[in-house]
Amino acid sequence: MKIFSLILFYISNVCCSRSLPNIVLLVVDDLGIGDIGCFGNTSLPTPHIDNLCQDGAKLEHHLSSATLCTPSRAALLTGRYAKRMGMTGVADTPPVLMYAAGRAGLPQNETTFAAIAKSAGYTTGAVGKWHLGMNEDVWGDQQHGPLGHGFDYFYGLPFTLVDGFEMNSNLFKVKYCLDGTELCLILLCMIPLRFFVGRKTFFSCIFLALLVSWFFLEHFFMTKSNWWQRSFYMEKFLNSYVMENNEVVEKPINLETLADKLVDKSVSFIESASAMNTPFLLYHAFAHVHTPLATDPRHKGQSVHGVYGDTILELDYSVGKLLEALDRLGIAENTLVYFTSDHGGDHLQLGTLGGYNGVFRGGKSNGALEGGMRVPGIVRWPAVVKPGVVISQPTGLMDILPTIADIVGYEGIQNKLDGVSFLQLLTKNERSFKRTIFHHCASEIFAIRTALDTGKVYKMILQEPLLTVDGACHGAMCECYGPTIRFNQQPLLYDIVEDPTESEEIERSSPIYEEIANIMRKEFHQFYEEIEATKMPSQYGNMLRMMPMPWLQPYLET
């Protein structure tokens, strides 16, 4: 009888797990909402992404939870604002994690969608860009990495792509070390040493001091206000590598072959996971279309938009290979595929090397305007979601975790969630419900968005960066603190559905302004008091946690 009961229990578990959908999450880096066909682009062919959109639901008011990589991905993985876990900067700190070998990162007490899926019997894999920290105490502990946050398998970049990866800078050069007075001060401080040691020892010490000082002053900026920055040589040497679980398999990264390698690993994961007859969750985080822009030779020169357009073509090709694998294995029907970008494109700062945000003003790093926070959102799930569904209710990256929890029936979430499940929007034709979303620039709230159950959506801008005549921010990226930030004593209010370009303010003397402002003011004060009382202090201000630790750094090239 006991054996019979065990058999029934096993059969029920297997049947239950087979009824759960596979989940494939496709997250692009720096993609503009205007870069793909089904969101308005007419000059770049993206047939595979467009077919995905045609066969599923289009989330036309989809929002990033931050306008930079690290905080956006932290919120995506956890369903919570990154500020809650200390994954946003403050004044005079870096805007994102800057080193793969730093000790800052996604805290252990955060629950990710991978951990939720794994608890429901899923096989979980992460392929591509991570950028949420890796190790804490020793190499391989992955307290901040994918293997420490619910993923069974990881292949990809612990960091991100940066411009130094395509450069071949020299280690031995003299440039930055002569910019300041640090070198002179070090030598002056060593003069008293001559009274205590002999001439030979003294000059040996001088030589060693000059060598060590040259190295740190030339390749690291720790004595400057931007203490987290480094030379292009160190940018590549410290951060350019690919890992498979805990093994470094490529150092430095071959940028031209990277996209194909990532897709091949994801296809292999899908094949092996589907053969196990249990559901799987794959988080494929593309390295594209972040600079530096490099593609396989077969895509070079194929676009009318230069090298950026070539990366879009390769991105679409990669999506096609992933979808083809699902079709070939006969599992596409009960596989939920989600496609999005971590935030808006950067064409305003980078010109033709950055993504296009369509009609929306602003872009990447601008925490106030739509261009940095409006992203494409697509969900295809043939067994459940009807083709051609358009969802206009505001949704966002933070909603993925609660949606997955809803799908698998997980009820053990302990942390307060900021995202909400959009499963009902996909399955039951529910179209509008009330919610308020807060838009951050670093740790500051720059804007508030309130959706009413009537379908109306209003956005209030509290503070914003000053812009050039071209609509770009001053400098390489938008600041969140300092003299280039304008605080609106009378916040600007927009009907963001009727006025997506944020060009027609609602009159401050109008009844609708007073009504909506009162709603937002109340929501703001409640949220601010709650998050300030419960948040983790910013990890970004701790130099010893942000800078690379020698024992956590791989050195040898592969």
C-alpha positions in Angstrom: 0.0 0.0 0.0 2.8 2.4 0.9 4.6 1.6 -2.4 1.3 2.2 -4.3 0.9 5.6 -2.6 4.5 6.6 -3.5 3.8 5.7 -7.1 0.7 7.8 -7.2 2.5 10.7 -5.5 5.3 10.5 -8.1 2.8 10.3 -11.0 0.9 13.3 -9.8 4.1 15.3 -9.4 5.2 14.5 -12.9 1.8 15.3 -14.4 1.7 18.5 -12.5 5.2 19.6 -13.6 4.4 18.7 -17.2 1.3 21.0 -17.2 3.5 24.0 -16.1 4.8 26.0 -19.0 8.4 26.3 -19.9 9.6 29.9 -19.5 12.0 31.7 -21.8 12.9 35.3 -20.8 14.7 37.3 -23.5 16.2 40.6 -22.2 18.1 42.9 -24.6 20.6 45.4 -23.4 20.0 49.1 -24.3 17.4 48.4 -27.0 15.3 51.3 -28.0 11.5 50.8 -28.3 11.7 52.3 -31.8 14.3 49.7 -33.0 11.9 46.9 -33.9 9.2 46.6 -36.5 6.1 45.8 -34.3 6.8 48.9 -32.3 7.0 51.2 -35.3 10.4 50.8 -37.0 10.1 50.6 -40.8 13.8 50.6 -41.8 15.2 47.7 -39.9 13.9 44.2 -40.7 13.2 42.2 -37.5 11.0 39.4 -38.8 11.5 36.9 -35.9 10.8 39.5 -33.2 7.8 40.8 -35.2 6.4 37.2 -35.5 6.8 36.8 -31.8 4.8 39.9 -31.3 2.2 38.9 -33.9 1.7 35.5 -32.3 1.4 36.8 -28.8 0.5 39.8 -26.6 2.0 43.2 -27.1 2.6 45.2 -23.9 2.4 48.7 -25.4 2.9 50.5 -22.0 5.8 48.4 -20.7 8.3 50.0 -18.3 11.8 49.5 -17.1 12.2 49.8 -13.4 15.4 51.9 -13.8 17.2 53.5 -16.7 20.6 51.9 -16.1 21.6 48.2 -16.3 22.3 47.1 -12.7 19.3 48.5 -10.9 17.0 47.5 -13.8 18.2 43.9 -13.7 18.0 43.8 -9.9 14.4 44.8 -10.0 13.6 42.4 -12.9 15.1 39.4 -11.0 13.4 40.3 -7.7 10.2 42.2 -8.4 11.4 45.0 -6.1 12.9 48.4 -6.6 16.7 48.2 -6.6 16.8 50.8 -3.9 15.4 48.4 -1.4 18.5 46.2 -1.7 21.2 48.9 -1.9 21.6 48.4 -5.7 21.3 52.1 -6.6 23.9 54.9 -6.3 23.8 58.0 -4.3 25.7 61.3 -4.7 29.4 60.8 -5.5 29.2 57.1 -6.1 29.2 55.0 -9.3 25.9 54.6 -11.1 26.2 50.8 -11.5 28.5 48.0 -10.5 31.9 48.7 -12.0 33.9 45.5 -11.5 33.2 41.8 -11.8 35.6 41.1 -8.9 33.9 43.5 -6.5 32.1 42.3 -3.4 28.9 44.3 -3.9 25.9 42.7 -5.5 22.4 41.1 -5.3 21.9 40.3 -1.6 21.4 36.7 -0.4 18.1 37.5 1.3 16.5 38.5 -2.1 14.2 35.9 -3.8 14.6 35.7 -7.6 12.1 34.4 -10.1 14.7 31.6 -10.7 14.5 30.5 -7.1 10.7 30.5 -7.3 10.7 28.4 -10.5 13.2 26.0 -9.0 11.0 25.5 -5.9 8.2 24.4 -8.3 10.4 21.8 -10.0 11.9 23.8 -12.8 15.4 23.4 -14.3 16.8 26.9 -14.4 19.5 28.4 -16.5 21.0 31.9 -17.1 22.9 32.7 -20.3 24.4 36.1 -21.1 24.9 39.3 -19.2 24.6 39.2 -15.4 26.0 42.5 -14.0 24.6 42.0 -10.5 27.8 41.0 -8.7 29.4 37.6 -8.4 31.4 36.4 -5.4 31.5 37.7 -1.8 34.3 36.0 0.2 36.0 33.4 -2.0 36.1 32.6 -5.7 33.1 30.5 -6.6 30.8 31.2 -3.7 28.5 33.2 -6.1 26.6 34.8 -3.2 25.7 37.5 -5.7 25.9 35.4 -8.8 23.3 33.3 -10.8 24.3 30.0 -9.0 23.6 31.6 -5.7 20.2 32.9 -6.7 18.3 30.0 -8.0 19.9 29.1 -11.3 21.2 25.6 -11.9 23.4 26.7 -14.8 25.2 29.8 -15.9 27.1 30.7 -19.1 27.9 34.3 -19.8 29.4 37.6 -18.7 29.6 38.3 -15.0 29.9 42.0 -16.0 28.7 43.8 -19.1 30.2 45.2 -22.3 32.2 48.4 -22.1 34.2 50.3 -24.7 37.6 49.2 -23.4 36.8 45.6 -24.5 37.5 46.5 -28.2 40.6 48.5 -27.5 44.2 47.2 -27.2 45.6 49.7 -24.7 49.1 49.3 -23.3 49.9 48.5 -19.7 53.1 50.5 -19.8 52.2 54.1 -20.5 52.4 57.5 -18.7 49.4 59.7 -19.0 47.0 59.9 -16.0 49.6 59.6 -13.3 51.0 63.1 -14.2 47.6 64.8 -14.2 47.6 65.6 -10.5 50.0 66.3 -7.6 49.7 62.9 -6.0 53.1 61.6 -7.4 54.9 64.7 -6.1 53.3 64.4 -2.7 54.3 60.8 -2.4 58.0 61.6 -3.2 58.0 64.5 -0.7 56.6 62.3 2.0 59.5 59.9 1.4 62.3 62.5 1.9 62.5 61.9 5.8 63.2 58.3 5.1 66.7 59.2 4.0 67.6 60.1 7.6 67.0 56.5 8.7 68.3 54.3 5.9 71.3 54.2 3.6 71.5 55.7 0.2 71.1 52.4 -1.7 68.1 51.4 0.4 66.6 54.9 0.1 66.7 54.9 -3.7 65.4 51.3 -3.9 62.4 52.5 -1.8 62.0 55.5 -4.1 62.0 53.2 -7.1 59.5 50.8 -5.6 57.3 53.7 -4.5 57.4 55.3 -8.0 56.5 51.9 -9.6 53.5 51.2 -7.3 52.3 54.9 -7.4 52.6 54.9 -11.2 50.5 51.7 -11.5 47.7 52.8 -9.3 47.6 56.5 -10.5 47.8 55.5 -14.1 45.3 52.7 -14.1 42.9 53.5 -11.2 41.4 56.9 -10.3 40.9 56.3 -6.5 42.3 59.7 -5.6 39.8 61.5 -7.8 36.1 62.3 -7.5 35.2 59.5 -9.9 37.2 57.0 -7.8 35.5 54.0 -9.4 36.9 54.6 -12.9 39.9 52.9 -14.4 42.1 52.9 -17.6 40.9 51.2 -20.7 43.6 48.6 -20.2 42.3 47.7 -16.7 38.7 47.9 -18.0 39.5 45.1 -20.4 41.9 43.1 -18.2 39.7 43.0 -15.2 36.2 42.6 -16.7 36.4 41.0 -20.1 35.7 37.3 -19.6 33.1 34.7 -20.0 32.2 32.1 -17.4 30.5 28.7 -17.5 29.3 28.1 -13.9 32.5 28.8 -11.9 35.1 28.3 -14.7 36.5 31.1 -16.9 36.2 29.8 -20.4 37.1 32.9 -22.4 39.4 35.8 -21.5 39.3 38.3 -23.1 35.9 38.1 -24.8 35.8 37.6 -28.6 33.2 40.2 -29.4 32.4 39.0 -32.9 31.5 35.5 -31.8 29.9 36.3 -28.5 26.2 36.5 -29.7 26.5 33.1 -31.5 28.1 31.5 -28.4 25.4 32.7 -26.1 22.6 31.5 -28.4 24.3 28.1 -28.9 24.5 27.6 -25.1 20.9 28.6 -24.7 19.8 26.2 -27.4 21.9 23.4 -25.7 20.2 24.2 -22.4 16.7 24.0 -23.9 17.6 20.7 -25.6 18.9 19.1 -22.4 16.2 20.5 -20.2 13.4 19.4 -22.5 14.8 15.9 -22.6 14.3 15.7 -18.8 10.5 15.9 -19.1 10.4 18.7 -16.5 9.6 22.3 -17.1 12.5 24.7 -17.5 13.2 28.4 -17.1 15.8 30.1 -19.3 16.9 33.7 -18.7 18.8 34.7 -21.9 20.3 38.2 -21.4 21.7 39.4 -24.6 25.0 41.3 -24.6 23.6 43.2 -27.7 23.0 46.1 -28.3 25.3 47.7 -25.8 28.5 49.3 -27.1 31.0 48.3 -28.2 29.1 47.1 -31.2 30.5 44.0 -32.9 28.8 41.2 -34.9 29.7 38.1 -36.8 31.1 38.9 -40.3 27.9 37.6 -41.9 25.9 40.5 -40.5 28.5 43.3 -41.1 27.4 45.9 -43.6 23.9 44.4 -44.0 21.9 47.3 -42.4 21.2 50.8 -43.6 21.9 52.0 -40.1 25.5 51.1 -39.9 27.1 49.0 -37.2 24.2 49.6 -34.8 21.7 48.3 -37.3 24.0 45.3 -37.9 23.7 44.4 -34.2 19.9 44.6 -34.5 19.9 42.2 -37.4 22.1 39.8 -35.4 19.8 40.2 -32.4 16.8 39.2 -34.5 18.7 36.3 -36.0 19.5 35.1 -32.5 15.9 35.3 -31.4 15.0 33.3 -34.5 17.4 30.5 -33.5 16.0 30.3 -30.0 12.4 30.2 -31.3 13.4 27.6 -33.9 14.7 25.3 -31.2 11.4 25.5 -29.3 9.6 24.6 -32.6 12.0 21.8 -33.5 11.6 20.1 -30.1 7.8 20.4 -30.2 7.5 22.5 -27.0 6.6 25.9 -28.3 2.9 25.5 -27.6 3.3 25.4 -23.8 6.4 27.7 -23.6 6.0 31.3 -22.4 8.4 33.5 -24.2 8.9 37.1 -22.9 10.9 39.7 -24.8 12.0 43.1 -23.6 14.9 45.5 -23.0 16.5 46.4 -19.7 15.8 50.1 -20.4 15.6 52.6 -23.3 18.1 53.3 -26.1 21.0 55.8 -25.9 20.8 57.5 -29.3 20.7 61.0 -27.7 24.1 60.5 -26.0 25.7 58.1 -28.6 24.2 59.3 -31.8 24.0 56.5 -34.4 25.7 54.0 -32.0 22.7 54.1 -29.7 19.1 52.8 -29.7 16.1 54.8 -31.0 13.3 55.5 -28.6 10.6 56.4 -31.2 8.4 59.3 -30.2 9.5 59.3 -26.6 11.8 62.1 -25.3 14.9 61.2 -23.3 16.8 57.9 -23.2 19.1 55.7 -21.2 20.1 57.2 -17.8 17.4 59.8 -17.9 15.3 59.0 -14.9 12.5 61.5 -15.7 11.5 61.2 -19.4 9.8 58.3 -21.2 12.5 57.4 -23.6 14.7 55.8 -20.9 11.9 53.8 -19.3 9.5 52.8 -22.1 10.6 49.4 -23.5 9.2 46.9 -25.8 7.2 44.1 -24.1 6.1 40.9 -25.8 4.6 37.7 -24.4 3.9 34.6 -26.5 2.3 31.6 -24.9 0.3 29.8 -27.6 -1.5 27.5 -25.2 -2.9 30.4 -23.2 -2.4 33.8 -24.8 -4.4 34.6 -28.0 -2.4 36.1 -30.9 -2.7 39.8 -31.5 -3.6 40.8 -27.9 -2.7 44.4 -27.1 -2.3 45.4 -23.4 -2.4 49.1 -22.7 -2.3 48.8 -18.9 1.1 49.9 -17.6 3.3 46.8 -16.9 7.0 46.5 -16.3 10.0 44.4 -15.7 9.3 44.2 -12.0 6.0 42.4 -12.8 7.9 39.3 -14.2 8.6 37.7 -10.8 5.0 38.0 -9.4 3.7 36.8 -12.8 5.9 33.7 -12.7 4.9 33.1 -9.0 1.3 33.3 -10.1 1.8 30.8 -13.0 3.6 28.2 -10.8 1.4 28.8 -7.8 4.1 30.0 -5.5 2.9 31.7 -2.3 6.0 31.8 -0.1 7.3 35.3 -1.0 8.5 37.0 2.2 9.9 40.3 0.9 7.5 43.1 0.0 7.0 43.2 -3.8 6.7 46.3 -5.9 5.7 44.5 -9.1 2.2 43.0 -9.7 1.3 39.9 -11.7 -0.1 40.6 -15.2 -1.3 37.0 -15.7 -4.9 38.2 -15.6 -4.2 40.7 -18.4 -3.0 37.8 -20.5 -5.7 35.3 -19.8 -8.9 37.0 -18.7 -9.2 40.2 -20.8 -8.7 42.4 -17.8 -7.5 45.6 -19.1 -7.2 48.3 -16.5 -6.5 48.5 -12.8 -5.2 51.2 -10.4 -1.5 51.2 -9.6 1.3 53.7 -8.9 4.9 53.3 -10.2 7.9 55.3 -9.0 10.7 56.1 -11.4 14.1 56.5 -9.9 17.4 58.1 -11.0 20.0 56.4 -8.8 18.3 56.6 -5.3 16.1 59.6 -6.0 12.5 59.6 -7.2 12.4 61.6 -10.3 8.8 60.8 -11.5 5.6 59.1 -10.5 3.1 57.3 -12.8 -0.4 56.6 -11.7 -2.8 54.4 -13.7 -6.5 54.7 -12.9 -9.1 52.0 -13.4 -10.7 54.2 -16.0 -7.7 53.5 -18.3 -6.2 57.0 -17.8 -2.5 57.1 -17.0 -0.8 60.3 -15.6 2.8 61.0 -15.0 4.3 63.6 -12.7 7.9 64.8 -13.0 9.4 66.0 -9.7 12.9 66.6 -10.9 14.8 66.1 -14.1 18.2 66.7 -15.7 18.8 69.8 -17.8 19.0 69.1 -21.5 20.8 70.4 -24.5 18.9 71.9 -27.5 19.0 68.4 -29.0 17.3 66.8 -26.0 20.4 65.1 -24.7 21.9 65.4 -21.2 25.1 67.3 -20.6 28.1 65.0 -20.5 28.5 61.3 -21.4 25.3 60.3 -19.4 22.5 61.9 -17.4 23.3 62.8 -13.8 21.0 62.2 -10.9 22.7 64.7 -8.5 24.3 68.1 -8.8 23.9 71.4 -10.6 22.5 69.8 -13.8 19.4 68.6 -12.0 16.3 70.9 -11.9 13.8 70.4 -9.1 10.3 71.3 -10.1 8.8 73.3 -7.2 5.4 72.8 -9.0 5.7 69.3 -10.5 4.9 68.8 -14.2 1.9 66.6 -14.9 1.1 64.9 -18.2 -1.6 62.6 -19.5 1.0 60.2 -20.8 -1.4 58.2 -23.0 -2.7 61.3 -24.8 0.6 63.1 -24.7 3.4 60.4 -25.0 6.0 63.1 -26.0 5.5 65.0 -22.7 5.1 68.3 -24.5 1.7 69.5 -23.1 1.6 70.0 -19.4 -1.7 69.9 -17.6 -2.5 73.3 -16.3 -1.6 73.6 -12.6 -4.8 75.5 -11.9 -7.0 72.9 -13.4 -9.2 70.6 -11.3 -7.7 67.5 -12.8 -4.2 68.6 -11.8 -5.3 69.1 -8.2 -7.1 65.8 -8.1 -4.3 63.7 -9.6 -1.6 65.6 -7.7 -3.4 64.8 -4.4 -3.5 61.1 -5.3 0.2 61.1 -6.2 1.2 63.1 -3.2 -0.4 60.7 -0.9 1.1 57.7 -2.6 4.5 59.3 -2.6 4.6 60.1 1.1 3.4 56.5 2.0 6.0 54.9 -0.3 8.8 57.2 0.8 8.3 56.7 4.5 8.0 52.9 4.0 11.1 52.5 1.8 13.3 54.8 3.8 12.5 52.8 6.9 13.2 49.4 5.3 15.8 49.9 2.6 19.3 48.6 2.7 22.0 51.4 2.5 23.5 51.9 -0.9 26.3 49.4 -1.5 27.9 51.7 -4.1 29.5 54.1 -1.6 31.7 51.4 -0.1 35.0 51.5 -2.0 36.2 48.3 -0.4 33.1 46.5 -1.7 33.0 48.1 -5.1 36.6 47.9 -6.1 38.0 44.6 -7.4 39.4 42.2 -4.8 42.6 40.4 -5.9 41.5 37.0 -4.6 38.2 37.2 -6.6 39.8 38.2 -9.9 40.8 35.8 -12.7 44.2 36.8 -14.3 45.2 34.3 -16.9 43.9 34.6 -20.5 42.3 31.6 -22.1 
